[in-house]
Amino acid sequence: MSTTRIAVVTGAAQGLGRAIALRLADDGLDVVVADLASKSTQLDQIASEITAKGRKALSVITDVTDDEQVKNLVQQAVSVLGGIDVMVANAGICPTAPLLDLNIQEFDQVLSVNLKGVLSCYVHAARAMVAQNRGGRLIGASSCAGKRGAYGSAAYSSSKFGVRALTQTAAIEFAKYDITANAYAPGPIDTPMHTDALEKLKASKEFQSDVTMIDILKAMSFSRPLIERLGTPQEVAGLVSFIASKDSSYITGQTISVDGGMSF
Ligand code: NAD
């Protein structure tokens, strides 16, 4: 049996998921990359980049809001690549709306992707890991907005607090199988999600079009990062690389900030 470890990364077509998938390949893991059908071209491109690094790669179109599709994703990792050692439940969406303008269907959709999607990933990955009997790593995407509420962030913040709770529960229930569960909590990171959210906030009546990222963070009720710049996807991938590694074996149930010192 191959000793190469195998990772699955959702939302891998761009942004943090892309950086995480490439970093795990650099770390020597074979990687299954998953994203929506609308991102199939980017997904195949990333799979090619992973293959070019000498690792095995598989791209699987997956909508994480559909539990059956997540089950299939994990089954593909097991049947094609030979198992699953790391699940990075990274896919997420970030629409913003003040509570007075909140659309309840949009709230449901955010919870469905950001929280229920992570639940499906954790459960199906954990079932496969328990069956394999070689431990594993469950890793979820929380956020600085999962540590405190923020303006316009009712749905997003609720979902990211939820990821923290889910990760703690998974840590408690799966420790006996040598499966750890941890989440990463990024601050503002330079990805398409961040750019889109910033542009929407700048266009809203609450802000002037020339406001800076720091102004908006302050208005959202976040403190300014001590390191006054956006983080890079690679800086988040570095944290995930460590959590995914065997070196993190005594760390579980944590939601770890990578936010330039916005919170401590
Ligand atoms: P992004 O929008 O750049 O990329 C997210 C990816 O998830 C996209 O490729 C998208 O197609 C995919 N996705 C969306 N819905 C999906 C679904 N239903 N099924 C499968 N894939 C789906 O976002 P990002 O900045 O790379 O963020 C990645 C994760 O990190 C998200 O969970 C996000 O909430 C979290 N996060 C990001 C930041 C930031 O500043 N960028 C900060 C805190 C937390």
Residues whose N, C-alpha, C, O or C-beta is under 5 A from the ligand:
A	BS01	NAD	G11 A12 A13 Q14 G15 L16 G17 D35 L36 K39 T62 D63 V64 T65 N90 A91 G92 I93 V113 A141 S142 S143 C144 P186 G187 P188 I189 T191 P192 M193 H194
